[in-house]
Amino acid sequence: MKPDLLNPGPSGGAAPSVRSGPAPLRAKLVAVDTFRENVVLLPRNSPAVRPERLAGLRKVEVRAGELSLLAVPNISDDPTAVGLDEVGLTQPAFRRLGVKPGDYVTIAPAQPARTLAAVRAKIIGATLSDADYVDIARDLANHRWSDMEIAAFLVACASFMTPEETLALTKGMIAAGRTLTWDHGSMVVDKHCIGGVPGNRTSLIVAPIVAAHGLIIPKTSSRAITSPSGTADTMEVFARVDLDEQEMRAVVERCNGCVVWGGRVNLSPADDVLISVERPLSIDTPEQMVASILSKKVAAGSTHLVLDIPVGPTAKVRDTRSAVRLKKLFEHIAEGVGLNVEVLITEAVEPIGRGIGPVLEARDVMAVLENREDAPADLREKAIRLAGRVLENDPALHGGAGERRARELLEGGAAKAKLEQICEAQGPSPVSNRAGDMVHEIRAKRSGHVAAIDCLRIAGIARLAGAPTDPGAGIEILRKTGSAVSSGDPLYRIYGSEPSDFAFAIEAAGEDPGVRLET
């Protein structure tokens, strides 16, 4: 006997009481992670949506009570996979709808997201309105676009985007998520680097210095997009970073600061969706970068931000002229969203520190915090300089005293103690803190001195080795620019855990090690 789909009975969640409209189906969890994509599995003879109605249809709307989402339909011919009175929901869709197995949902053909018309206009060079970007950010946050549609938007914006559009996108991304407020007076500080320099993990030194001084620094960080490690990836070697808002607040109340992954706190969720597609495409345009960074900072409740733009021949920003243009764009957008920003342009001719990859970078951070003699001097001095500029926001400090205070907190051990307190409050790390057990040294083929180290090439080799997915993978730099070397001397070590990744990295380093020697 076929189930009475319009009167499904008492089991499971409550079925819709209205007999007209889409027939209710029982939600069944399909143990498949489709990452960001919402996917549903329907039987070929589903009474809810017939296959002929799905011909040429790219999405269906799934509704559970007041919540709804768009999903890509797939058809099953296996009656054991999904029954006639069921709809299979993959893990992302199940989680976003907040349903339990057996709860009733409805399925109906979906109209395309209205905002896709704006994407098509952007593709042919149109300038979009403020309202367009508010709607776009909302649809992104609600996962109403496919990865293909997100990619089209990113590429279109990369071709042409005005400062006014960048500001509109930033405001839309802020509005599409939560904005945190803090009961610590009017000042909440932060520090951020735009990236592009391997090993430049100053935030994990700056944050505990600033928190030890007494300023509030709720640091929300991203995972790596195109680099071998993001701040959140490296912090995860020390402690858990996927805290929710309540947990994050508890850590800040106790420690004055935290270092957490922003994706869990629902701050600028549209940005997390964009980043998830930017990562495989290696897209990181100035406009998207500015909107991403500043929307996250405002959403986190920051009022004062020190921003680091590293400039170097193989960094993300290659010349001073480009850096100045980017600086002005940051300042313009920050003013538009009410954020006090100080932009510093710093030199980046080579990787900072020695380690590249989560575990190896964490080693460098701890060496600096422990004031060890072998700690990377470039990482230590840059972190002190940046922390000093953040501390200059404190009205209680005399002008110019910030850097001196930062050095005092680092060398006196207060910064290390503060990071330990933050780590204890955030909880134990879920990942290993061991470097990969597969090690290969890249050696100099002739004598001379190191004339240059290619940041982009070195980062690429570290990613091939498995970083940041494998926290212990990466590169340890053994010779910095200006170092004298003899033929056969090791230039750097490659670490890995997976034989295939490790082999790819060694092969790439053999073709071009990213280190230029001169006699």
C-alpha positions as CSV (number, residue, x, y, z in Angstrom):
1,M,0.0,0.0,0.0
2,K,1.3,3.4,-0.9
3,P,1.7,5.8,2.0
4,D,-0.9,8.5,2.4
5,L,1.4,11.5,1.7
6,L,-1.2,14.1,2.5
7,N,-2.1,12.5,5.8
8,P,1.2,11.0,6.9
9,G,0.2,10.1,10.5
10,P,1.7,10.8,13.9
11,S,5.3,9.6,13.5
12,G,8.2,11.9,12.8
13,G,7.8,15.7,12.8
14,A,4.5,17.3,12.3
15,A,3.3,17.2,8.7
16,P,1.9,20.3,7.0
17,S,-1.8,20.6,7.8
18,V,-2.8,22.3,4.4
19,R,-3.7,19.7,1.8
20,S,-2.9,21.9,-1.2
21,G,0.6,22.7,-2.5
22,P,3.7,20.4,-2.5
23,A,3.3,17.0,-0.9
24,P,5.2,16.5,2.4
25,L,8.1,14.0,2.4
26,R,10.1,12.5,5.2
27,A,13.6,13.8,5.5
28,K,16.3,11.1,5.3
29,L,19.9,11.9,6.1
30,V,22.2,10.8,3.2
31,A,25.7,10.2,4.7
32,V,27.4,12.3,2.0
33,D,29.2,15.6,2.6
34,T,28.6,17.8,-0.5
35,F,30.6,20.6,1.1
36,R,28.8,23.9,0.4
37,E,26.4,22.6,-2.1
38,N,22.9,21.7,-1.1
39,V,21.9,18.4,-2.8
40,V,18.7,16.4,-2.4
41,L,18.1,12.8,-3.5
42,L,14.6,11.9,-4.9
43,P,13.3,8.6,-6.2
44,R,12.5,8.5,-9.9
45,N,8.8,8.0,-9.2
46,S,8.5,10.6,-6.4
47,P,4.9,11.8,-6.1
48,A,6.2,15.2,-4.9
49,V,8.2,16.2,-8.0
50,R,7.9,14.1,-11.1
51,P,11.1,13.7,-13.2
52,E,9.5,15.4,-16.2
53,R,9.1,18.5,-14.1
54,L,12.8,18.4,-13.3
55,A,13.8,18.3,-16.9
56,G,16.0,21.3,-17.5
57,L,15.5,22.4,-13.8
58,R,18.7,23.1,-11.9
59,K,17.2,23.5,-8.4
60,V,14.3,22.7,-6.2
61,E,13.2,24.5,-3.1
62,V,13.1,22.5,0.2
63,R,11.1,23.9,3.0
64,A,10.9,22.9,6.6
65,G,8.6,25.2,8.6
66,E,9.9,28.7,8.2
67,L,13.3,27.7,6.9
68,S,13.9,27.0,3.2
69,L,16.9,26.5,0.9
70,L,17.6,25.8,-2.8
71,A,19.1,22.5,-3.7
72,V,20.4,20.6,-6.7
73,P,18.1,17.5,-7.3
74,N,19.6,14.1,-8.0
75,I,17.4,11.1,-9.0
76,S,17.8,7.6,-7.6
77,D,16.8,4.3,-9.1
78,D,17.7,2.5,-5.9
79,P,14.6,1.9,-3.7
80,T,16.9,1.2,-0.7
81,A,18.5,4.6,-1.0
82,V,15.4,6.7,-0.7
83,G,11.7,5.7,-0.6
84,L,8.7,7.1,-2.3
85,D,7.7,9.0,0.8
86,E,11.2,10.3,1.4
87,V,13.7,12.9,0.3
88,G,17.4,12.3,0.9
89,L,19.2,15.4,2.2
90,T,23.0,15.5,2.1
91,Q,24.8,16.7,5.2
92,P,24.9,20.4,4.4
93,A,21.2,20.6,3.5
94,F,20.2,18.6,6.6
95,R,22.2,20.8,8.9
96,R,21.0,24.1,7.4
97,L,17.4,23.1,7.6
98,G,17.7,22.0,11.2
99,V,15.6,18.9,10.7
100,K,15.8,15.5,12.2
101,P,15.4,12.1,10.4
102,G,11.7,11.5,9.8
103,D,10.7,15.2,10.0
104,Y,8.5,16.4,7.2
105,V,9.7,18.8,4.5
106,T,8.2,19.9,1.2
107,I,9.9,20.0,-2.3
108,A,8.9,22.2,-5.2
109,P,10.5,23.5,-8.4
110,A,12.5,26.6,-7.5
111,Q,12.6,29.9,-9.4
112,P,16.1,31.0,-10.1
113,A,17.5,33.4,-7.5
114,R,16.6,37.0,-8.6
115,T,20.1,38.2,-7.9
116,L,21.5,36.1,-10.8
117,A,20.1,38.7,-13.1
118,A,22.5,41.1,-11.4
119,V,25.4,38.7,-12.0
120,R,24.6,38.5,-15.7
121,A,24.6,42.3,-15.8
122,K,27.9,42.4,-14.0
123,I,29.4,39.9,-16.5
124,I,28.7,42.3,-19.4
125,G,30.3,45.2,-17.4
126,A,27.4,46.9,-15.6
127,T,27.8,48.8,-12.3
128,L,25.5,47.3,-9.7
129,S,23.5,49.3,-7.2
130,D,23.8,49.2,-3.4
131,A,20.5,47.3,-3.2
132,D,21.9,44.7,-5.7
133,Y,24.8,44.0,-3.4
134,V,22.6,43.8,-0.3
135,D,20.5,41.1,-2.1
136,I,23.6,39.3,-3.4
137,A,25.2,39.1,0.0
138,R,21.9,37.8,1.5
139,D,21.5,35.1,-1.1
140,L,25.2,34.1,-0.7
141,A,24.7,33.8,3.1
142,N,21.6,31.7,2.5
143,H,23.4,29.4,0.1
144,R,21.0,30.1,-2.8
145,W,23.8,30.1,-5.4
146,S,25.7,27.2,-6.8
147,D,29.5,27.1,-6.9
148,M,29.3,27.8,-10.6
149,E,27.2,30.9,-10.1
150,I,29.5,32.1,-7.3
151,A,32.5,31.7,-9.6
152,A,30.8,33.7,-12.3
153,F,30.2,36.5,-9.9
154,L,33.8,36.5,-8.6
155,V,35.3,36.5,-12.2
156,A,32.9,39.3,-13.2
157,C,33.9,41.4,-10.2
158,A,37.5,40.8,-10.9
159,S,37.2,42.3,-14.3
160,F,35.6,45.6,-13.1
161,M,34.4,46.9,-9.8
162,T,34.2,50.5,-8.6
163,P,35.1,51.7,-5.1
164,E,31.4,52.5,-4.5
165,E,30.5,48.9,-5.5
166,T,33.2,47.6,-3.1
167,L,31.7,49.6,-0.3
168,A,28.2,48.4,-1.2
169,L,29.4,44.8,-1.2
170,T,31.2,45.3,2.2
171,K,28.0,46.8,3.8
172,G,25.9,44.0,2.3
173,M,28.2,41.3,3.7
174,I,28.1,42.9,7.1
175,A,24.3,43.1,7.0
176,A,23.9,39.4,5.9
177,G,25.4,38.1,9.2
178,R,25.7,38.9,12.9
179,T,27.6,41.9,14.3
180,L,29.1,41.4,17.7
181,T,29.1,44.0,20.4
182,W,31.4,44.1,23.4
183,D,30.8,45.4,26.9
184,H,34.3,46.8,27.3
185,G,33.9,50.4,26.5
186,S,34.3,52.0,23.1
187,M,37.6,50.5,21.9
188,V,38.0,47.0,20.4
189,V,41.3,46.5,18.5
190,D,42.6,44.1,15.9
191,K,45.5,43.5,13.6
192,H,45.4,41.9,10.2
193,C,47.8,41.1,7.3
194,I,46.6,40.8,3.7
195,G,48.8,37.7,3.3
196,G,51.1,36.7,0.4
197,V,54.2,36.2,2.5
198,P,54.9,32.6,3.8
199,G,55.5,32.3,7.5
200,N,54.3,35.8,8.4
201,R,52.4,34.6,11.5
202,T,52.7,37.8,13.5
203,S,49.0,37.7,14.7
204,L,49.7,34.9,17.1
205,I,52.3,37.1,18.8
206,V,50.5,40.4,18.5
207,A,47.2,39.1,19.9
208,P,48.7,37.9,23.2
209,I,50.8,41.0,23.6
210,V,47.8,43.3,23.2
211,A,45.6,41.1,25.4
212,A,48.3,41.0,28.1
213,H,48.4,44.8,28.0
214,G,44.7,44.9,28.7
215,L,43.1,46.0,25.4
216,I,40.3,43.8,24.0
217,I,41.3,41.9,20.8
218,P,38.7,39.3,19.7
219,K,40.7,38.0,16.8
220,T,38.7,36.2,14.2
221,S,40.8,34.7,11.4
222,S,40.4,32.9,8.2
223,R,41.8,29.6,7.1
224,A,44.2,29.5,4.2
225,I,42.8,30.6,0.8
226,T,45.9,30.3,-1.5
227,S,48.6,30.0,1.2
228,P,50.1,27.1,3.0
229,S,48.5,28.2,6.3
230,G,46.1,30.8,7.6
231,T,46.2,32.3,11.1
232,A,43.4,29.9,12.1
233,D,45.2,26.9,10.7
234,T,48.4,27.7,12.7
235,M,46.5,28.6,15.9
236,E,44.7,25.2,15.6
237,V,48.1,23.6,16.3
238,F,47.9,25.2,19.8
239,A,44.1,25.1,20.5
240,R,40.7,24.6,19.2
241,V,39.5,27.4,16.9
242,D,36.0,26.4,15.8
243,L,34.3,28.2,18.7
244,D,30.7,29.4,18.5
245,E,29.8,33.0,19.5
246,Q,29.0,32.1,23.1
247,E,32.3,30.2,23.5
248,M,34.2,33.0,21.9
249,R,32.6,35.6,24.3
250,A,33.6,33.5,27.3
251,V,37.2,33.3,26.2
252,V,37.4,37.1,25.6
253,E,35.7,37.8,29.0
254,R,38.4,35.7,30.7
255,C,41.5,36.5,28.6
256,N,40.8,40.0,26.9
257,G,41.3,38.2,23.5
258,C,41.0,35.1,21.5
259,V,42.2,33.7,18.1
260,V,39.3,31.8,16.5
261,W,38.1,30.8,13.1
262,G,35.6,33.4,11.9
263,G,33.5,30.9,9.9
264,R,31.9,29.3,13.0
265,V,30.8,32.6,14.5
266,N,28.6,33.5,11.4
267,L,30.4,36.8,11.0
268,S,30.0,38.0,7.4
269,P,28.8,34.5,6.3
270,A,28.6,35.6,2.7
271,D,32.4,36.1,2.8
272,D,32.9,32.5,3.9
273,V,30.9,31.3,0.9
274,L,33.0,33.5,-1.5
275,I,36.2,32.3,0.1
276,S,35.2,28.7,-0.4
277,V,35.1,29.2,-4.1
278,E,38.0,31.7,-4.3
279,R,40.3,29.0,-2.7
280,P,40.2,26.5,-5.6
281,L,40.2,29.2,-8.2
282,S,43.1,31.1,-6.5
283,I,41.2,34.4,-6.9
284,D,42.1,37.2,-4.6
285,T,41.4,40.5,-6.2
286,P,41.9,43.8,-4.3
287,E,38.2,44.6,-4.1
288,Q,37.2,41.2,-2.9
289,M,40.1,41.3,-0.4
290,V,39.1,44.6,1.0
291,A,35.4,43.7,1.3
292,S,36.3,40.3,2.9
293,I,38.7,41.7,5.5
294,L,36.8,44.8,6.5
295,S,33.4,43.1,6.7
296,K,34.8,40.5,9.0
297,K,36.4,43.1,11.3
298,V,33.3,45.3,11.6
299,A,31.1,42.1,12.1
300,A,33.5,41.1,14.9
301,G,32.9,44.4,16.7
302,S,36.3,45.9,16.0
303,T,36.6,49.7,16.2
304,H,40.4,50.1,15.5
305,L,42.4,48.1,13.1
306,V,46.1,48.0,12.2
307,L,46.5,46.5,8.7
308,D,49.7,45.1,7.2
309,I,50.3,45.3,3.5
310,P,53.6,43.4,2.7
311,V,55.2,44.5,-0.6
312,G,57.9,42.5,-2.4
313,P,58.8,41.1,-5.8
314,T,57.1,37.8,-5.2
315,A,54.5,38.8,-2.6
316,K,50.8,39.4,-3.2
317,V,51.5,43.1,-3.7
318,R,54.5,43.6,-5.9
319,D,55.3,47.3,-5.9
320,T,54.8,50.4,-3.8
321,R,52.4,52.0,-6.3
322,S,50.0,49.1,-6.1
323,A,50.4,49.1,-2.3
324,V,49.5,52.7,-2.0
325,R,46.4,52.2,-4.2
326,L,45.3,49.3,-2.0
327,K,46.0,51.4,1.1
328,K,43.7,54.1,-0.2
329,L,41.0,51.6,-1.0
330,F,41.2,50.1,2.5
331,E,41.0,53.6,4.0
332,H,38.0,54.6,1.8
333,I,36.0,51.5,2.6
334,A,36.9,51.6,6.3
335,E,35.7,55.2,6.6
336,G,32.5,54.2,4.8
337,V,31.8,51.4,7.4
338,G,32.9,53.4,10.4
339,L,36.2,51.6,11.2
340,N,39.3,53.4,12.3
341,V,42.1,51.9,10.3
342,E,45.9,52.4,10.1
343,V,47.5,50.8,7.1
344,L,51.2,49.9,7.2
345,I,53.2,49.1,4.1
346,T,56.0,46.7,5.0
347,E,58.9,45.1,3.1
348,A,58.5,41.5,2.0
349,V,61.5,40.3,0.0
350,E,61.4,36.8,1.4
351,P,59.4,34.5,3.7
352,I,59.2,35.6,7.4
353,G,60.6,33.3,10.0
354,R,61.6,29.8,9.1
355,G,58.5,27.6,9.1
356,I,55.9,27.5,6.4
357,G,52.9,25.3,7.2
358,P,50.8,25.2,10.4
359,V,53.0,23.1,12.7
360,L,56.3,24.6,11.5
361,E,54.9,28.2,11.8
362,A,53.6,27.3,15.3
363,R,57.2,26.3,16.2
364,D,58.4,29.8,15.2
365,V,55.7,31.5,17.1
366,M,56.5,29.6,20.3
367,A,60.2,30.3,19.9
368,V,59.5,34.0,19.8
369,L,57.1,33.9,22.8
370,E,59.7,31.9,24.8
371,N,62.4,34.5,23.9
372,R,64.7,31.7,22.7
373,E,68.0,32.7,21.2
374,D,67.3,30.8,18.0
375,A,63.9,32.5,17.5
376,P,63.5,34.0,14.1
377,A,64.5,37.7,14.5
378,D,62.5,38.9,11.6
379,L,59.3,37.4,12.9
380,R,59.9,38.8,16.4
381,E,60.8,42.3,15.3
382,K,57.9,42.6,12.9
383,A,55.4,41.3,15.5
384,I,56.7,43.9,18.1
385,R,56.4,46.7,15.6
386,L,52.8,45.8,14.7
387,A,51.8,45.2,18.3
388,G,53.3,48.5,19.2
389,R,51.1,50.3,16.6
390,V,48.0,48.5,18.0
391,L,48.9,49.5,21.5
392,E,49.3,53.2,20.4
393,N,45.5,53.2,20.3
394,D,45.5,53.1,24.1
395,P,45.0,56.7,25.4
396,A,46.8,55.7,28.6
397,L,50.1,55.2,26.7
398,H,52.3,58.2,25.8
399,G,52.7,58.7,22.1
400,G,55.5,56.5,20.7
401,A,55.5,54.2,23.7
402,G,53.6,51.4,22.1
403,E,56.6,49.5,20.7
404,R,58.5,49.8,24.0
405,R,55.5,48.4,25.9
406,A,55.1,45.5,23.4
407,R,58.7,44.5,23.8
408,E,58.4,44.7,27.6
409,L,55.4,42.3,27.5
410,L,57.1,39.9,25.2
411,E,60.5,39.8,26.9
412,G,59.0,39.7,30.4
413,G,56.9,36.5,29.5
414,A,53.5,38.1,29.8
415,A,52.7,37.5,26.2
416,K,53.5,33.8,26.4
417,A,51.5,33.4,29.6
418,K,48.5,35.1,27.9
419,L,48.7,32.8,24.8
420,E,48.7,29.8,27.2
421,Q,45.7,31.2,29.0
422,I,43.9,31.8,25.7
423,C,44.7,28.2,24.5
424,E,43.5,26.7,27.8
425,A,40.2,28.7,27.5
426,Q,39.6,27.8,23.9
427,G,40.2,24.1,24.5
428,P,42.7,21.4,23.3
429,S,43.7,21.3,19.7
430,P,42.1,18.6,17.5
431,V,45.1,18.3,15.3
432,S,48.6,16.9,15.7
433,N,51.5,19.3,16.6
434,R,54.1,17.0,15.0
435,A,55.9,17.9,11.8
436,G,55.6,15.4,9.0
437,D,57.8,12.3,9.4
438,M,58.9,12.4,5.8
439,V,61.7,14.9,5.3
440,H,63.7,15.9,2.2
441,E,66.4,18.5,2.0
442,I,66.8,20.8,-1.1
443,R,70.5,21.5,-1.5
444,A,72.5,24.2,-3.3
445,K,73.8,23.1,-6.7
446,R,76.7,25.5,-6.5
447,S,78.5,27.8,-4.1
448,G,77.6,31.4,-3.7
449,H,75.1,33.4,-1.7
450,V,71.3,33.4,-1.6
451,A,70.2,36.4,-3.7
452,A,66.5,35.9,-3.6
453,I,63.7,33.6,-2.3
454,D,60.5,33.4,-4.3
455,C,57.6,33.7,-1.8
456,L,55.0,32.4,-4.3
457,R,57.1,29.4,-5.4
458,I,58.0,28.4,-1.9
459,A,54.4,28.7,-0.8
460,G,53.3,26.6,-3.8
461,I,55.8,23.8,-2.9
462,A,54.6,23.8,0.7
463,R,51.0,23.4,-0.5
464,L,52.0,20.6,-2.8
465,A,53.6,18.9,0.3
466,G,50.1,18.9,1.9
467,A,49.9,22.2,3.9
468,P,47.6,23.3,5.3
469,T,45.3,20.2,5.0
470,D,48.1,18.2,6.6
471,P,49.2,20.5,9.5
472,G,52.6,18.8,9.7
473,A,53.5,19.4,6.1
474,G,55.4,22.3,4.8
475,I,58.9,23.8,4.5
476,E,61.6,24.9,6.9
477,I,63.9,27.6,5.5
478,L,67.5,27.0,6.4
479,R,69.2,29.8,4.5
480,K,67.8,33.3,4.2
481,T,68.6,36.1,1.7
482,G,72.3,37.1,1.9
483,S,73.5,33.8,3.4
484,A,76.7,32.3,2.0
485,V,76.3,28.7,0.8
486,S,78.6,26.0,-0.5
487,S,77.7,23.4,-3.1
488,G,75.6,20.7,-1.4
489,D,74.5,22.9,1.6
490,P,70.8,22.5,2.5
491,L,68.7,25.4,1.5
492,Y,65.4,24.2,3.0
493,R,63.7,21.0,4.2
494,I,60.4,19.7,2.9
495,Y,58.1,17.9,5.4
496,G,55.2,15.7,4.5
497,S,53.1,12.8,5.7
498,E,51.4,11.5,2.5
499,P,53.8,9.9,0.0
500,S,52.1,11.2,-3.1
501,D,51.9,14.8,-1.9
502,F,55.5,14.6,-0.7
503,A,56.7,13.3,-4.0
504,F,54.9,16.1,-5.9
505,A,56.6,18.7,-3.7
506,I,60.0,17.2,-4.2
507,E,59.5,17.1,-8.0
508,A,58.4,20.7,-8.0
509,A,61.4,21.8,-6.0
510,G,63.7,19.9,-8.3
511,E,62.2,21.8,-11.3
512,D,62.5,25.2,-9.6
513,P,63.4,25.4,-5.9
514,G,62.4,29.0,-5.6
515,V,65.9,30.1,-4.3
516,R,68.2,32.1,-6.6
517,L,71.9,31.8,-5.9
518,E,74.6,34.2,-7.1
519,T,78.3,34.0,-6.9
